[in-house]
Amino acid sequence: MNKIPICLSADEKYSMYCAVNIASICDNTMSDCMFYILDGGIPQTNKLKIKSLETKYKNCQIEFIPVDDTPVSNLYVRSYLSVATYYRFLIPQILTHLKKCIYLDCDIVTLGDIKELYDEDLSGYAIGAVQDIIDQEVKENPKERLSLDINSIYFNAGVLLMDLEQLRPKIVFDSFLKIEKQYRNRLKCCDQDILNIYYNKNFKIIDKKYNAMAPRSDSIIRHFIGELKPWISNFYIYNDKLTKLGDVDKFWYYAKKTPFYDTLKEEYENFTNAHLVFKQLNKKFAN
């Protein structure tokens, strides 16, 4: 059986979370998986730790790909993101030998067999994606902010099923750059906004279980969206209210299967000790 091609992008900080994601995929997937990690500055020590997952999981192969980010280096980035968020624009030109792949953000754990997503029929569309939870929020209305049609669906770009042959023509990438320039003052979700403008009403809507932005009993992929992540927080802010962050335990379950577990626990403790309000609230929402 051919290996399932899965692409992630990471810098030094996100390389640890990338490893957790990989461990969760391999732990739940029967097929062989080929991971392409777009390298935005991962230290060699971290690369070796990530590569050690190949020994732990027999269905795992990992390749690091250095990225020349010159084409996207001047694009707008939000405070807690880096230019690596735009690497997904470069995937079709980097992975020239592939016709199709899955792209995943690093703030994800996979809870089911990812082959289900890979086997989804794109029905002739260039990408498949899940409706974003903020599409249903009045105060965060992205369609109004980006002048999208009221009947369009705003998708989350953290999980993408990609037909690389359709994405490969240079005119597609050039269009992304033109959109960024035109909408820069209105961009909030960076590359996600740009993709939504470009693919407005022209993408395959896939089941929410493939990009669950809140706990679901049938989740294949659990995506921890927003600024508060399980490696620092047991809660998040929703409609100005503090709410328990579901599935934190699942993140830590897979974190334990990586060489980064102790470092991640230290990061959690250091952050909460430095932010006493977080420490108190984390205890409140721990159970």
Backbone as numpy.savetxt, mean C-alpha at the origin, in Angstrom:
# Nx Ny Nz CAx CAy CAz Cx Cy Cz
3.65 -24.10 -11.68 2.81 -22.90 -11.68 3.69 -21.66 -11.68
3.32 -20.65 -12.46 4.06 -19.41 -12.48 3.95 -18.68 -11.15
5.00 -17.95 -10.83 5.00 -17.19 -9.58 4.10 -15.96 -9.70
3.44 -15.62 -8.61 2.59 -14.44 -8.58 3.49 -13.22 -8.40
3.49 -12.28 -9.35 4.35 -11.10 -9.22 3.68 -10.03 -8.35
4.39 -9.63 -7.31 3.87 -8.65 -6.35 4.91 -7.55 -6.18
4.49 -6.32 -6.38 5.41 -5.19 -6.33 5.10 -4.32 -5.11
6.15 -3.96 -4.38 6.05 -3.03 -3.26 7.15 -1.98 -3.42
6.97 -0.84 -2.78 8.05 0.15 -2.78 8.31 0.57 -1.34
9.59 0.77 -1.02 9.94 1.09 0.36 11.22 1.89 0.42
11.31 2.72 1.45 12.55 3.39 1.80 13.06 2.76 3.09
14.01 3.38 3.75 14.60 2.78 4.96 13.54 2.50 6.02
12.69 3.49 6.30 11.71 3.33 7.37 10.69 2.26 7.04
10.15 2.28 5.83 9.06 1.38 5.49 9.51 -0.03 5.14
10.82 -0.25 5.10 11.31 -1.59 4.78 10.88 -2.61 5.84
10.75 -2.19 7.09 10.32 -3.11 8.15 8.88 -3.54 7.94
8.02 -2.59 7.59 6.61 -2.89 7.39 6.42 -3.70 6.11
7.27 -3.45 5.15 7.28 -4.23 3.92 7.52 -5.70 4.23
8.44 -5.97 5.15 8.75 -7.35 5.53 7.55 -8.02 6.19
6.83 -7.29 7.02 5.63 -7.84 7.67 4.61 -8.21 6.61
4.43 -7.34 5.64 3.49 -7.60 4.55 3.88 -8.87 3.79
5.15 -9.00 3.46 5.62 -10.18 2.72 5.38 -11.45 3.54
5.71 -11.41 4.83 5.51 -12.59 5.68 4.04 -13.00 5.70
3.15 -12.02 5.78 1.72 -12.32 5.84 1.23 -12.94 4.54
1.75 -12.46 3.41 1.36 -13.03 2.11 1.81 -14.49 2.02
3.08 -14.72 2.33 3.62 -16.08 2.19 2.97 -17.05 3.17
2.56 -16.55 4.32 1.93 -17.39 5.33 0.53 -17.84 4.92
-0.08 -17.10 4.00 -1.47 -17.36 3.64 -1.67 -17.81 2.20
-0.59 -17.87 1.42 -0.69 -18.15 -0.01 -0.02 -19.48 -0.34
-0.71 -20.30 -1.08 -0.17 -21.61 -1.46 0.82 -21.49 -2.62
0.57 -20.55 -3.53 1.39 -20.41 -4.73 2.75 -19.78 -4.41
3.68 -19.94 -5.33 4.96 -19.25 -5.22 4.76 -17.77 -5.53
5.46 -16.93 -4.79 5.32 -15.48 -4.95 6.67 -14.86 -5.29
6.67 -13.95 -6.24 7.86 -13.22 -6.64 7.66 -11.77 -6.23
8.45 -11.32 -5.26 8.32 -9.96 -4.75 9.37 -9.05 -5.37
8.91 -7.97 -5.98 9.79 -6.94 -6.52 9.68 -5.73 -5.61
10.78 -5.41 -4.92 10.77 -4.29 -3.99 11.50 -3.11 -4.63
10.75 -2.06 -4.93 11.34 -0.86 -5.49 12.07 -0.13 -4.37
13.36 -0.07 -4.49 14.25 0.33 -3.40 14.49 1.84 -3.41
13.91 2.51 -2.42 14.09 3.95 -2.29 15.11 4.32 -1.23
16.06 3.43 -0.97 17.11 3.72 0.00 17.09 2.79 1.20
16.88 1.50 0.95 16.86 0.51 2.03 18.28 0.12 2.39
18.67 0.22 3.66 20.03 -0.18 4.07 20.29 -1.65 3.78
21.54 -1.98 3.53 21.91 -3.35 3.21 21.54 -4.31 4.35
21.68 -3.86 5.59 21.33 -4.72 6.73 19.84 -5.10 6.69
19.02 -4.15 6.33 17.58 -4.42 6.25 17.26 -5.32 5.06
17.99 -5.13 3.96 17.78 -6.00 2.80 18.08 -7.45 3.15
19.15 -7.66 3.87 19.51 -9.03 4.25 18.45 -9.65 5.16
17.90 -8.84 6.05 16.84 -9.34 6.93 15.59 -9.69 6.14
15.26 -8.85 5.19 14.09 -9.13 4.35 14.34 -10.39 3.52
15.54 -10.50 2.94 15.88 -11.67 2.12 15.83 -12.96 2.93
16.03 -12.86 4.25 15.99 -14.06 5.08 14.62 -14.72 5.07
13.60 -13.98 4.66 12.26 -14.56 4.56 12.20 -15.63 3.48
13.14 -15.60 2.53 13.20 -16.64 1.50 13.52 -17.99 2.12
14.27 -17.98 3.20 14.60 -19.22 3.90 13.44 -19.70 4.75
12.75 -18.76 5.36 11.61 -19.09 6.22 10.43 -19.62 5.42
10.22 -19.02 4.23 9.07 -19.40 3.40 9.55 -19.94 2.06
9.18 -21.14 1.75 9.63 -21.77 0.51 8.92 -21.22 -0.73
7.84 -20.47 -0.52 7.11 -19.90 -1.66 7.46 -18.43 -1.87
8.64 -18.04 -1.40 9.03 -16.62 -1.40 10.33 -16.40 -2.16
10.29 -15.49 -3.11 11.50 -15.01 -3.77 11.44 -13.49 -3.82
12.56 -12.85 -3.50 12.59 -11.39 -3.35 13.69 -10.79 -4.20
13.35 -9.74 -4.92 14.33 -9.00 -5.71 14.22 -7.51 -5.39
15.35 -6.90 -5.07 15.39 -5.46 -4.83 15.77 -4.75 -6.13
15.03 -3.70 -6.44 15.27 -2.97 -7.68 15.56 -1.51 -7.36
16.81 -1.06 -7.55 17.12 0.36 -7.32 16.29 1.22 -8.26
15.81 2.33 -7.75 14.94 3.19 -8.54 15.59 4.55 -8.76
15.66 4.95 -9.99 16.04 6.32 -10.32 14.77 7.15 -10.24
14.64 7.93 -9.15 13.38 8.65 -8.95 13.36 10.03 -9.60
14.33 10.29 -10.47 14.39 11.59 -11.14 13.06 11.99 -11.79
12.38 11.07 -12.50 11.13 11.46 -13.16 10.03 11.93 -12.21
10.11 11.52 -10.93 9.03 11.88 -9.98 9.53 12.69 -8.79
10.81 13.05 -8.81 11.43 13.67 -7.63 10.86 15.03 -7.26
10.26 15.72 -8.22 9.74 17.06 -7.94 8.22 17.09 -7.76
7.61 15.93 -7.64 6.16 15.89 -7.47 5.78 16.15 -6.02
4.58 16.62 -5.83 4.08 16.97 -4.50 3.99 15.74 -3.60
4.47 15.88 -2.36 4.31 14.82 -1.36 3.76 15.41 -0.07
2.86 14.68 0.53 2.28 15.06 1.81 3.28 14.80 2.92
3.09 15.43 4.06 4.07 15.44 5.15 4.57 14.06 5.56
3.66 13.08 5.74 4.08 11.78 6.27 4.44 10.78 5.17
4.47 11.25 3.92 4.84 10.40 2.80 6.20 10.81 2.25
6.73 10.00 1.36 7.97 10.36 0.67 7.73 10.20 -0.83
8.71 10.58 -1.62 8.57 10.48 -3.07 8.38 9.03 -3.52
8.73 8.08 -2.64 8.56 6.66 -2.96 7.11 6.31 -3.24
6.17 7.13 -2.77 4.76 6.86 -3.04 4.46 6.91 -4.53
5.29 7.64 -5.29 5.08 7.76 -6.73 5.77 6.64 -7.53
6.48 5.75 -6.86 7.18 4.70 -7.59 6.22 3.81 -8.38
4.98 3.72 -7.91 4.02 2.86 -8.62 3.79 3.37 -10.05
4.03 4.67 -10.30 3.94 5.20 -11.66 5.01 4.58 -12.58
6.12 4.16 -11.97 7.27 3.69 -12.74 7.27 2.18 -12.97
6.37 1.47 -12.33 6.36 0.01 -12.39 6.31 -0.53 -13.82
5.45 -0.02 -14.70 5.39 -0.58 -16.06 6.71 -0.48 -16.82
7.48 0.60 -16.56 8.76 0.77 -17.23 9.88 -0.02 -16.55
9.71 -0.35 -15.29 10.73 -1.09 -14.56 10.58 -2.60 -14.76
9.35 -3.08 -14.66 9.09 -4.52 -14.78 8.63 -4.82 -16.21
9.53 -4.61 -17.13 9.18 -4.71 -18.56 8.88 -6.13 -19.02
9.29 -7.12 -18.22 9.07 -8.51 -18.61 7.70 -9.04 -18.18
6.95 -8.23 -17.42 5.67 -8.68 -16.90 4.50 -8.08 -17.67
3.43 -8.85 -17.78 2.20 -8.35 -18.39 1.22 -7.87 -17.33
1.33 -8.43 -16.13 0.35 -8.17 -15.08 1.03 -8.31 -13.73
0.64 -7.50 -12.76 1.18 -7.66 -11.40 0.23 -7.05 -10.39
0.50 -7.38 -9.13 -0.20 -6.76 -8.00 0.73 -5.71 -7.41
0.18 -4.54 -7.12 0.94 -3.54 -6.36 0.31 -3.42 -4.98
1.15 -3.39 -3.94 0.67 -3.24 -2.57 1.46 -2.18 -1.83
0.76 -1.34 -1.06 1.44 -0.48 -0.09 2.04 -1.36 1.01
2.91 -0.76 1.80 3.57 -1.53 2.87 2.73 -1.61 4.14
1.78 -0.69 4.34 1.00 -0.68 5.59 -0.20 -1.63 5.47
0.13 -2.87 5.16 -0.86 -3.89 4.84 -0.45 -5.22 5.47
-1.43 -6.01 5.90 -1.19 -7.44 6.15 -2.20 -8.22 5.31
-1.75 -9.31 4.76 -2.60 -10.16 3.92 -3.10 -11.32 4.77
-4.41 -11.53 4.76 -5.04 -12.49 5.65 -5.62 -13.70 4.91
-5.48 -13.70 3.58 -5.98 -14.81 2.78 -5.04 -15.05 1.60
-5.41 -15.97 0.74 -4.57 -16.33 -0.40 -4.62 -15.22 -1.45
-3.48 -14.58 -1.69 -3.44 -13.43 -2.60 -3.65 -13.84 -4.06
-3.57 -15.13 -4.33 -3.83 -15.60 -5.69 -5.25 -15.26 -6.13
-6.16 -15.17 -5.19 -7.54 -14.80 -5.51 -7.58 -13.44 -6.20
-6.79 -12.51 -5.68 -6.73 -11.18 -6.29 -6.07 -11.25 -7.66
-4.96 -11.97 -7.76 -4.23 -12.03 -9.02 -5.08 -12.65 -10.13
-5.95 -13.57 -9.76 -6.79 -14.27 -10.74 -8.02 -13.47 -11.16
-8.24 -12.32 -10.53 -9.39 -11.49 -10.91 -9.28 -11.07 -12.38
-10.39 -11.11 -13.08 -10.44 -10.69 -14.49 -10.58 -9.17 -14.54
-9.64 -8.50 -15.19 -9.69 -7.05 -15.30 -10.69 -6.57 -16.35
-11.24 -7.49 -17.11 -12.30 -7.16 -18.08 -11.88 -6.06 -19.06
-10.61 -6.07 -19.42 -10.13 -5.11 -20.40 -9.65 -3.80 -19.83
-9.81 -3.58 -18.53 -9.36 -2.34 -17.90 -7.86 -2.42 -17.58
-7.23 -1.26 -17.43 -5.80 -1.20 -17.13 -5.51 -1.50 -15.67
-6.43 -1.13 -14.79 -6.23 -1.37 -13.36 -7.53 -1.84 -12.71
-7.36 -2.57 -11.61 -8.47 -2.93 -10.75 -8.20 -2.36 -9.37
-9.23 -1.79 -8.72 -9.03 -1.16 -7.42 -10.34 -1.17 -6.64
-10.22 -0.86 -5.34 -11.36 -0.87 -4.41 -11.76 0.56 -4.07
-13.04 0.79 -3.98 -13.54 2.11 -3.59 -12.95 2.52 -2.25
-12.49 3.77 -2.17 -11.88 4.26 -0.94 -12.95 4.63 0.07
-12.66 4.41 1.33 -13.61 4.71 2.39 -13.94 6.20 2.45
-12.99 7.06 2.05 -13.25 8.51 2.12 -14.19 8.96 1.02
-14.44 8.10 0.05 -15.40 8.44 -1.01 -16.81 8.60 -0.43
-17.03 8.03 0.74 -18.35 8.07 1.37 -18.45 9.13 2.45
-17.40 9.95 2.59 -17.37 10.97 3.63 -17.65 12.34 3.03
-18.60 13.05 3.58 -18.98 14.36 3.06 -17.85 15.37 3.24
-17.27 15.43 4.43 -16.26 16.46 4.70 -14.95 16.19 3.98
-14.73 14.94 3.56 -13.49 14.60 2.87 -13.72 14.40 1.37
-14.88 14.81 0.90 -15.31 14.50 -0.46 -14.23 14.76 -1.51
-13.55 13.70 -1.97 -12.46 13.90 -2.93 -12.96 14.25 -4.32
-14.18 13.83 -4.66 -14.70 14.11 -5.99 -14.95 15.61 -6.17
-15.40 16.24 -5.11 -15.60 17.70 -5.16 -14.26 18.42 -5.25
-13.32 17.96 -4.45 -11.99 18.60 -4.43 -11.28 18.48 -5.77
-11.48 17.37 -6.48 -10.78 17.12 -7.73 -11.66 17.33 -8.97
-12.86 17.86 -8.74 -13.80 18.14 -9.83 -14.15 16.88 -10.63
-14.31 15.76 -9.91 -14.72 14.52 -10.56 -16.25 14.46 -10.63
-16.75 13.72 -11.57 -18.19 13.55 -11.72 -18.78 12.95 -10.45
-19.95 13.43 -10.05 -20.59 12.98 -8.82 -20.86 11.48 -8.83
-21.02 10.89 -10.02 -21.31 9.46 -10.14 -20.06 8.60 -10.25
-18.90 9.22 -10.24 -17.66 8.46 -10.31 -17.38 7.81 -8.97
-16.49 6.85 -8.97 -16.07 6.19 -7.74 -14.60 6.48 -7.51
-14.30 7.01 -6.32 -12.93 7.33 -5.96 -12.30 6.10 -5.31
-11.20 5.60 -5.89 -10.61 4.36 -5.40 -9.35 4.60 -4.57
-9.02 3.60 -3.78 -7.80 3.62 -2.98 -6.69 2.95 -3.79
-5.53 3.60 -3.89 -4.44 3.11 -4.74 -3.43 2.26 -3.97
-3.75 1.89 -2.74 -2.83 1.08 -1.96 -2.78 -0.37 -2.38
-3.83 -0.82 -3.07 -3.88 -2.16 -3.65 -4.35 -1.99 -5.09
-3.50 -2.39 -6.02 -3.83 -2.27 -7.44 -3.52 -3.57 -8.16
-4.44 -4.02 -8.97 -4.17 -5.10 -9.91 -3.91 -4.40 -11.25
-2.73 -4.60 -11.82 -2.27 -3.77 -12.93 -2.02 -4.56 -14.21
-2.64 -4.12 -15.29 -2.32 -4.63 -16.62 -1.16 -3.77 -17.13
0.05 -4.25 -17.00 1.22 -3.43 -17.28 1.37 -3.09 -18.76
0.84 -3.92 -19.61 0.93 -3.63 -21.04 0.13 -2.38 -21.40
-1.01 -2.21 -20.76 -1.81 -1.01 -21.01 -1.21 0.23 -20.36
-0.48 0.03 -19.27 0.10 1.15 -18.53 1.46 1.59 -19.07
2.03 0.77 -19.93 3.42 0.97 -20.35 3.67 2.14 -21.31
2.75 2.50 -22.19 3.03 3.60 -23.12 3.41 4.89 -22.40
4.39 5.58 -22.93 4.91 6.79 -22.30 3.83 7.85 -22.12
2.86 7.86 -23.00 1.80 8.87 -22.92 1.03 8.77 -21.60
0.96 7.56 -21.03 0.26 7.39 -19.76 1.03 8.11 -18.64
2.34 7.85 -18.55 3.16 8.50 -17.53 3.17 10.01 -17.72
3.30 10.46 -18.95 3.30 11.90 -19.23 1.98 12.54 -18.78
0.89 11.81 -18.94 -0.41 12.33 -18.50 -0.45 12.48 -16.99
0.16 11.53 -16.26 0.23 11.64 -14.80 0.95 12.93 -14.40
2.05 13.23 -15.07 2.83 14.43 -14.75 2.03 15.70 -15.05
1.30 15.71 -16.14 0.49 16.88 -16.49 -0.62 17.10 -15.46
-1.22 16.01 -15.01 -2.28 16.11 -14.00 -1.71 16.66 -12.69
-0.54 16.17 -12.30 0.08 16.65 -11.06 0.33 18.15 -11.13
0.80 18.61 -12.25 1.09 20.04 -12.42 -0.20 20.86 -12.38
-1.22 20.37 -13.04 -2.49 21.10 -13.13 -3.24 21.14 -11.80
-3.17 20.05 -11.04 -3.98 19.92 -9.82 -3.15 20.06 -8.53
-1.91 20.46 -8.62 -1.02 20.42 -7.46 -1.63 21.07 -6.22
-2.28 22.18 -6.38 -2.85 22.90 -5.22 -4.06 22.20 -4.62
-4.56 21.18 -5.32 -5.74 20.46 -4.81 -5.42 19.03 -4.39
-4.19 18.61 -4.61 -3.82 17.24 -4.27 -3.71 17.08 -2.75
-4.28 16.01 -2.27 -4.19 15.67 -0.84 -3.63 14.27 -0.67
-4.00 13.39 -1.59 -3.56 12.00 -1.52 -2.56 11.68 -2.63
-1.85 12.68 -3.08 -0.72 12.53 -3.99 -1.05 11.66 -5.20
-0.30 10.58 -5.39 -0.46 9.71 -6.56 -1.86 9.12 -6.66
-2.50 8.89 -5.53 -3.86 8.34 -5.54 -4.83 9.30 -6.21
-4.71 10.59 -5.89 -5.55 11.59 -6.53 -5.30 11.62 -8.04
-4.04 11.58 -8.42 -3.68 11.64 -9.84 -4.27 10.45 -10.59
-4.14 9.27 -10.03 -4.69 8.06 -10.67 -6.20 8.14 -10.80
-6.86 8.70 -9.79 -8.31 8.81 -9.84 -8.77 9.80 -10.91
-8.02 10.86 -11.09 -8.36 11.81 -12.13 -8.19 11.16 -13.51
-7.07 10.46 -13.68 -6.77 9.85 -14.98 -7.74 8.71 -15.32
-8.06 7.86 -14.32 -8.89 6.69 -14.57 -10.35 6.89 -14.17
-10.78 8.13 -14.11 -12.14 8.44 -13.73 -13.15 7.60 -14.54
-13.91 6.74 -13.82 -14.93 5.86 -14.43 -14.35 4.85 -15.42
-13.05 4.63 -15.38 -12.43 3.74 -16.37 -11.48 2.75 -15.71
-11.97 2.11 -14.66 -11.18 1.08 -13.99 -12.11 -0.02 -13.51
-11.55 -1.18 -13.21 -12.34 -2.32 -12.74 -12.53 -2.19 -11.23
-13.76 -2.13 -10.80 -14.06 -2.09 -9.36 -13.99 -3.52 -8.83
-13.11 -3.74 -7.86 -12.96 -5.09 -7.30 -13.49 -5.12 -5.87
-13.73 -6.32 -5.37 -14.37 -6.51 -4.08 -13.56 -5.87 -2.95
-14.27 -5.32 -1.97 -13.62 -4.62 -0.87 -12.78 -5.54 0.01
-12.98 -6.83 -0.11 -12.17 -7.75 0.70 -10.71 -7.71 0.28
-10.43 -7.22 -0.93 -9.06 -7.13 -1.41 -8.34 -5.87 -0.94
-9.05 -4.99 -0.28 -8.42 -3.79 0.28 -9.33 -3.29 1.40
-9.38 -4.09 2.48 -10.27 -3.78 3.60 -9.66 -2.67 4.44
-10.28 -1.50 4.40 -9.78 -0.35 5.15 -10.37 -0.26 6.55
-11.16 -1.27 6.88 -11.71 -1.48 8.22 -11.86 -2.99 8.37
-11.94 -3.50 9.59 -12.04 -4.96 9.77 -13.25 -5.56 9.05
-13.01 -6.70 8.40 -14.06 -7.48 7.72 -13.80 -8.95 8.00
-14.86 -9.72 8.10 -14.69 -11.15 8.38 -14.11 -11.89 7.18
-14.26 -11.31 5.97 -13.81 -12.00 4.76 -12.57 -11.35 4.15
-11.84 -10.56 4.92 -10.70 -9.81 4.37 -9.65 -10.74 3.77
-9.25 -10.43 2.57 -8.05 -11.04 1.98 -6.86 -10.16 2.28
-7.07 -8.84 2.17 -6.01 -7.86 2.43 -6.54 -6.80 3.39
-5.82 -6.60 4.49 -6.19 -5.57 5.48 -5.24 -4.40 5.34
-5.78 -3.23 5.05 -4.99 -2.04 4.77 -5.18 -1.03 5.90
-4.09 -0.66 6.56 -4.15 0.30 7.67 -3.92 1.71 7.11
-4.99 2.31 6.61 -4.88 3.62 5.97 -4.75 4.72 7.03
-4.36 5.91 6.59 -4.26 7.05 7.50 -2.89 7.16 8.14
-2.75 8.13 9.02 -1.46 8.41 9.64 -1.17 7.55 10.85
-2.20 7.05 11.53 -1.99 6.24 12.74 -1.96 4.77 12.36
-0.80 4.17 12.54 -0.56 2.79 12.11 -0.44 1.86 13.32
-0.61 0.56 13.14 -0.55 -0.37 14.28 0.80 -0.43 14.97
1.87 -0.02 14.29 3.18 -0.04 14.94 3.40 1.14 15.87
2.40 2.07 15.96 2.48 3.14 16.96 1.18 3.33 17.72
0.08 2.78 17.22 -1.21 3.16 17.79 -2.21 2.02 17.80
-3.02 1.98 18.87 -4.14 1.04 18.95 -5.47 1.71 18.61
-5.40 2.98 18.18 -6.62 3.72 17.88 -6.39 4.61 16.67
-7.45 5.16 16.15 -7.35 6.16 15.08 -8.45 7.19 15.29
-8.44 8.25 14.53 -9.42 9.33 14.68 -10.38 9.27 13.50
-11.66 9.10 13.79 -12.68 8.99 12.75 -13.81 9.95 13.08
-14.09 10.89 12.16 -15.11 11.91 12.41 -14.88 12.63 13.73
-13.61 12.96 13.97 -13.19 13.69 15.17 -13.40 12.90 16.46
-13.58 11.59 16.35 -13.73 10.75 17.52 -12.62 9.70 17.55
-12.19 9.35 18.75 -11.20 8.30 18.91 -11.88 6.94 18.76
-11.33 6.10 17.92 -11.93 4.80 17.62 -10.85 3.73 17.65
-11.20 2.55 18.14 -10.24 1.45 18.20 -9.81 1.04 16.80
-8.50 0.86 16.64 -7.96 0.40 15.36 -8.04 -1.12 15.32
-8.90 -1.65 14.49 -9.10 -3.09 14.43 -7.94 -3.82 13.77
-7.76 -5.05 14.15 -6.77 -5.96 13.56 -5.32 -5.61 13.90
-5.11 -4.83 14.94 -3.74 -4.54 15.38 -3.03 -5.84 15.73
-3.76 -6.75 16.36 -3.17 -8.03 16.76 -2.66 -8.82 15.56
-3.34 -8.67 14.41 -2.92 -9.40 13.22 -1.62 -8.84 12.66
-1.47 -7.52 12.76 -0.19 -6.93 12.34 0.94 -7.52 13.18
0.77 -7.55 14.50 1.85 -8.02 15.38 2.07 -9.53 15.25
1.04 -10.27 14.89 1.20 -11.70 14.66 2.20 -11.94 13.54
2.07 -11.18 12.45 3.00 -11.37 11.33 4.33 -10.66 11.56
4.32 -9.60 12.34 5.57 -8.94 12.69 6.50 -9.90 13.41
5.93 -10.77 14.24 6.73 -11.76 14.98 7.42 -12.75 14.06
6.93 -12.88 12.84 7.51 -13.83 11.89 8.63 -13.21 11.07
9.00 -11.97 11.39 10.07 -11.27 10.67 11.24 -10.98 11.61
12.42 -10.68 11.05 13.57 -10.32 11.88 13.45 -8.92 12.48
12.36 -8.20 12.18 12.21 -6.82 12.64 11.33 -6.69 13.87
10.88 -7.80 14.41 9.90 -7.72 15.50 10.40 -6.90 16.68
11.59 -7.18 17.15 12.12 -6.46 18.31 12.27 -4.97 18.01
12.70 -4.65 16.81 12.85 -3.24 16.42 11.49 -2.55 16.36
10.49 -3.24 15.84 9.15 -2.68 15.76 8.55 -2.45 17.15
8.77 -3.40 18.06 8.28 -3.23 19.42 8.99 -2.06 20.10
10.28 -1.92 19.83 11.03 -0.80 20.40 10.52 0.53 19.84
10.22 0.56 18.55 9.66 1.76 17.93 8.34 2.13 18.60
7.51 1.13 18.81 6.21 1.35 19.46 6.39 1.93 20.86
7.28 1.31 21.64 7.50 1.76 23.02 8.11 3.16 23.05
9.09 3.41 22.20 9.74 4.72 22.18 8.77 5.83 21.81
7.91 5.53 20.83 6.94 6.55 20.42 5.95 6.84 21.53
5.39 5.79 22.12 4.38 6.01 23.15 4.99 6.63 24.41
6.22 6.28 24.75 6.87 6.88 25.91 7.16 8.37 25.69
7.39 8.73 24.43 7.67 10.13 24.10 6.38 10.93 23.95
5.26 10.25 23.82 3.96 10.91 23.66 3.00 10.28 24.67
3.00 10.84 25.88 2.28 10.21 26.98 0.79 10.08 26.72
0.23 11.01 25.95 -1.19 10.90 25.60 -1.42 9.62 24.79
-0.49 9.34 23.86 -0.60 8.11 23.07 -0.50 6.89 23.99
0.40 6.96 24.94 0.60 5.82 25.83 -0.69 5.51 26.60
-1.35 6.56 27.10 -2.58 6.37 27.84 -3.71 5.86 26.93
-3.81 6.46 25.75 -4.88 6.05 24.83 -4.65 4.65 24.29
-3.38 4.29 24.04 -3.09 2.94 23.56 -3.53 1.89 24.57
-3.29 2.19 25.86 -3.73 1.26 26.91 -5.26 1.16 26.93
-5.91 2.30 26.73 -7.37 2.33 26.73 -7.95 1.46 25.62
-7.31 1.51 24.43 -7.84 0.81 23.29 -7.17 -0.55 23.04
-6.33 -0.99 23.97 -5.59 -2.24 23.78 -6.49 -3.46 23.80
-7.56 -3.39 24.55 -8.45 -4.56 24.71 -9.76 -4.39 23.96
